[in-house]
Amino acid sequence: MQVIRGLHNCRKQHQNGVITIGNFDGLHLGHQKMLGQLHAEAMRLDSHRCLMTFEPLPREYFSRGRTATARLMNRIEKIRVLSGFEPSLRPEYLLFLNFNQALAKMSAEDFIKHILVDTLKIKSVIIGDDFRFGRNRLGDFSLLQQFGEKYQFSVIKMDSHCIDHQRISSSRIRDALINNQLAEAEKMLGRAYTICGHVHHGEKLGRTIGFPTANIHLKRTETPLHGVYSVTMHSRKHGDVAGIANLGRRPTMNGNRVQLEVHLLDFNESIYGEHICVSFQHKIRDEKKFASIDDLKRQIQIDCKKAIDQLKTKTQK
């Protein structure tokens, strides 16, 4: 899968393909169904597949100066998850469009004409049933159909994917995570909710109290999860390792920014500099400020025992 950063980097080999467009935040089972349809359409037309998405997400752009809704994944995680999909779900090209003032002001008609037709010369486009685009979100399936007839590309609208008669959406997954329904989120994602990043040197306060932690750069300002969780850490070098994670602002240490810290159970290897992924399995408790470091140490001991029990129970299911 080739990553294309910006429309200005599109070349002739990126033209005449089948494309799907959207935020694809989370790449959940509904998104995966669209990617399966993308594959089928590309096979039918003997063409390549392209997923077009935006960075930042449109809602983040329009919330300038205000706190945006927490996204499920950042750009790097989106690339990682797509790269890990089986070939029938993995597009040949992943195109990131910079969502800036020019794109925000572009009419839906100009988006189709200048981007889809003139630059990409698409053969077919696949969208979700709730997809809107262009200035004031006036572009929709009907408008795409009109232009498709004029410029000879086909348009396919995908119905929402449902579980238990409820539509899967990024918003619904986000709400499940916020409300500590991790199993429900996992069901919609098709995998445990995961955050990835590089391990960097922190203040090493955990090491001084007997619980060394791996500190992961989040590369995001907000997250739908806050608190202490039982987790599974995965890295290429060490495989899967059980642990507990604190995701929050570390009130006992007077922290002021959201941070992910992972303490790995029965693990003594150095992982500084490694790229790891942390899969959240169960919520243990909310984050809280302790009166003393000794109180914090006692609570972490309790948390570790709970994490071991929770992870053991999930493995046995």
C-alpha positions in Angstrom: 0.0 0.0 0.0 1.4 3.4 -1.1 0.7 6.4 1.1 0.1 9.6 -0.9 0.3 12.8 1.1 -1.6 15.5 -0.7 -3.3 15.7 -4.1 -0.1 17.4 -5.5 1.7 14.1 -5.1 -0.7 12.2 -7.4 0.7 10.9 -10.6 -0.5 9.2 -13.7 -0.4 5.8 -12.1 -2.8 6.9 -9.5 -5.5 7.8 -12.1 -8.3 5.6 -13.5 -9.0 3.8 -10.3 -11.8 3.0 -8.0 -12.0 5.2 -5.0 -13.8 5.4 -1.6 -13.9 8.6 0.4 -14.5 9.3 4.1 -13.0 9.9 7.5 -12.6 6.1 8.2 -12.0 6.9 11.9 -11.5 3.5 13.6 -11.6 1.4 10.4 -14.5 -0.5 12.0 -16.5 -3.4 10.5 -18.7 -1.0 8.5 -15.6 0.5 6.9 -14.2 -3.0 6.2 -17.4 -3.9 4.4 -16.8 -0.8 2.2 -13.2 -1.9 1.5 -14.5 -5.3 0.5 -16.9 -3.6 -2.0 -14.0 -1.5 -3.2 -12.0 -4.7 -4.0 -15.0 -6.2 -5.8 -15.5 -3.1 -7.9 -11.8 -2.8 -8.8 -11.8 -6.5 -9.9 -14.9 -5.8 -12.1 -13.2 -2.8 -13.7 -9.7 -4.3 -13.8 -8.4 -1.3 -11.9 -6.6 -0.3 -8.7 -8.1 0.8 -5.4 -7.7 4.1 -3.5 -8.9 5.2 -0.1 -9.2 8.9 0.2 -9.4 10.5 3.7 -8.6 13.8 5.3 -6.0 15.2 7.7 -7.0 16.9 10.0 -10.5 15.4 10.1 -13.1 18.0 9.0 -14.7 18.2 12.4 -11.2 19.0 13.9 -10.7 21.8 11.3 -14.0 23.4 12.1 -13.5 23.2 15.8 -10.5 25.4 15.7 -9.9 26.9 19.1 -12.3 24.5 20.8 -11.8 21.0 22.0 -12.6 18.6 19.1 -14.3 15.3 19.6 -11.7 12.7 20.4 -10.7 10.7 17.3 -10.3 6.9 17.5 -7.0 6.8 15.6 -4.4 9.1 14.3 -2.9 9.1 10.8 -0.1 6.7 11.7 -2.5 4.2 13.3 -4.7 4.4 10.2 -1.8 3.5 8.0 -0.8 0.7 10.3 -4.3 -0.9 10.5 -4.9 -0.6 6.8 -1.5 -2.2 6.1 -2.3 -5.1 8.4 -5.6 -5.9 6.6 -5.8 -9.0 4.4 -5.1 -8.2 0.7 -8.8 -8.0 -0.3 -9.3 -5.2 2.2 -6.1 -3.3 1.7 -6.1 -0.6 -1.0 -3.2 -0.1 -3.3 -3.2 3.6 -2.5 -4.1 5.6 0.7 -4.5 9.3 -0.2 -4.5 11.9 2.5 -6.0 15.3 1.5 -5.0 18.3 3.6 -8.3 19.6 5.0 -7.5 23.3 4.9 -9.4 26.5 4.1 -9.3 25.9 0.4 -10.9 22.5 0.7 -13.4 23.7 3.3 -14.6 26.4 0.9 -14.6 24.2 -2.2 -18.1 23.5 -3.5 -19.3 20.0 -3.9 -19.4 20.4 -7.7 -15.8 21.7 -7.8 -14.7 18.8 -5.6 -16.1 16.3 -8.1 -14.8 18.1 -11.2 -11.3 19.2 -10.1 -10.4 16.4 -7.7 -12.3 13.2 -8.8 -12.5 13.9 -12.5 -9.6 16.2 -13.6 -6.9 15.0 -11.2 -7.8 11.4 -10.4 -9.9 10.5 -13.5 -11.9 8.0 -11.4 -13.7 5.0 -12.9 -16.0 4.5 -9.9 -16.6 5.9 -6.4 -18.0 4.1 -3.4 -19.5 6.1 -0.5 -21.4 5.4 2.7 -25.1 6.2 3.0 -24.3 9.2 5.3 -21.4 10.7 3.3 -21.6 14.5 2.6 -18.9 16.6 1.1 -18.2 20.1 -0.2 -18.9 23.5 1.2 -21.8 23.4 3.7 -21.9 19.6 3.1 -24.2 20.0 0.1 -22.6 17.1 -1.9 -24.3 13.7 -1.7 -25.0 10.5 -3.6 -27.5 12.2 -5.9 -25.0 14.9 -7.0 -22.3 12.2 -7.6 -24.7 10.3 -9.8 -25.4 13.4 -11.9 -21.7 14.0 -12.5 -21.1 10.3 -13.0 -23.5 10.2 -15.9 -21.8 13.3 -17.4 -18.2 12.1 -16.9 -18.7 8.4 -17.2 -17.9 7.1 -13.7 -20.1 4.8 -11.6 -21.3 5.6 -8.1 -22.1 3.0 -5.4 -23.8 3.8 -2.1 -23.2 1.4 0.7 -25.9 0.8 3.4 -24.8 1.0 7.0 -23.4 -2.1 8.5 -25.4 -3.2 11.6 -24.8 -5.4 14.6 -27.8 -6.4 16.8 -30.0 -4.2 14.5 -27.9 -1.1 15.4 -25.8 0.9 12.9 -22.0 0.7 13.4 -20.4 4.1 13.4 -17.3 5.8 14.7 -19.5 7.9 17.1 -21.1 4.8 18.5 -17.7 3.2 19.1 -16.5 6.4 20.7 -19.5 6.5 23.1 -18.9 2.8 24.0 -15.3 3.6 24.9 -16.3 6.7 27.0 -18.9 4.6 28.8 -16.3 1.8 29.6 -18.1 -0.7 27.2 -14.8 -2.0 25.8 -16.3 -5.4 24.7 -19.0 -3.5 22.7 -16.4 -1.3 21.0 -14.3 -4.4 20.2 -17.3 -6.1 18.6 -17.9 -3.1 16.3 -14.2 -2.6 15.5 -13.5 -6.3 14.9 -10.5 -6.0 17.2 -9.7 -4.6 20.7 -9.3 -0.8 20.8 -5.6 0.0 20.3 -3.3 2.9 20.6 0.2 2.8 19.1 3.3 4.9 19.5 7.0 5.0 20.2 8.3 4.4 23.8 10.3 7.4 25.0 12.1 8.3 28.1 9.9 9.8 30.8 10.5 11.1 34.2 11.2 7.5 35.4 9.0 8.1 38.5 7.4 4.6 38.1 10.8 3.0 38.3 11.5 4.7 41.7 8.4 3.2 43.2 8.9 -0.3 41.9 6.6 -0.1 38.8 8.6 0.9 35.8 6.4 2.2 32.9 6.8 2.5 29.2 5.8 6.1 28.2 4.1 6.4 24.7 3.8 9.6 22.7 0.1 9.9 22.0 0.3 12.4 19.1 -3.2 13.5 20.0 -4.7 16.0 22.5 -7.8 14.0 23.4 -8.7 10.3 23.8 -12.1 8.5 24.4 -10.4 6.5 27.2 -9.3 7.8 30.7 -8.3 5.7 33.6 -6.5 2.5 34.5 -6.9 -0.5 32.2 -5.7 -4.1 31.8 -3.9 -4.2 28.5 -1.9 -6.3 26.1 1.2 -4.7 24.6 2.4 -5.9 21.3 5.8 -5.3 19.6 7.6 -7.0 16.7 10.5 -7.9 19.0 8.6 -9.2 22.1 5.2 -10.2 20.8 2.3 -9.9 23.2 2.9 -9.0 26.8 0.3 -8.5 29.5 0.2 -5.2 31.5 -1.7 -2.4 33.1 -2.0 1.1 31.6 -2.8 4.5 32.9 -4.2 6.9 30.3 -4.7 10.3 31.7 -3.0 13.3 33.4 -1.4 11.5 36.4 -3.0 13.7 39.1 -0.8 12.3 41.9 2.2 13.5 40.0 0.5 16.9 39.1 0.5 16.0 35.4 -1.1 18.5 33.0 -1.3 16.6 29.7 -2.8 13.4 28.6 -0.3 10.6 28.7 -0.2 6.8 28.2 2.0 4.8 30.6 2.2 1.0 30.6 3.6 -1.2 33.3 4.3 -4.7 31.8 3.7 -7.7 34.0 6.6 -10.2 34.5 8.7 -8.3 31.9 12.2 -6.9 32.4 13.4 -6.1 28.9 14.2 -2.6 27.7 11.8 -1.3 25.0 13.0 2.3 24.7 12.7 3.6 21.2 10.5 0.6 20.1 7.2 1.1 18.3 4.5 -0.7 20.3 0.7 -1.1 20.3 -1.4 -1.2 23.4 -4.7 -3.0 23.2 -7.2 -2.1 25.9 -9.0 -5.1 27.4 -10.9 -4.0 30.6 -11.4 -0.9 32.7 -10.0 -1.3 36.2 -10.8 2.1 37.7 -10.9 5.8 37.1 -7.8 7.9 37.5 -7.6 9.5 41.0 -5.2 11.6 43.1 -3.7 9.8 46.0 -2.6 11.4 49.3 0.8 9.9 49.1 3.2 7.8 47.0 2.8 4.9 49.3 -1.0 5.0 48.8 -0.3 5.0 45.0 2.0 2.0 45.3 -0.6 0.0 47.2 -3.2 0.8 44.7 -1.0 -0.2 41.8 -0.4 -3.6 43.5 -4.2 -4.1 43.6 -4.5 -2.9 40.0 -1.9 -5.5 38.9 -3.8 -8.3 40.5 -7.0 -7.2 38.9 -5.3 -7.0 35.5 -4.0 -10.5 35.8 -7.5 -11.8 36.8 -9.2 -9.9 34.0 -6.7 -11.0 31.3 -6.9 -14.6 32.4 -10.7 -14.6 32.3 -10.7 -13.1 28.8 -8.1 -15.7 27.6 -10.3 -18.5 29.0 -13.4 -17.4 27.1 
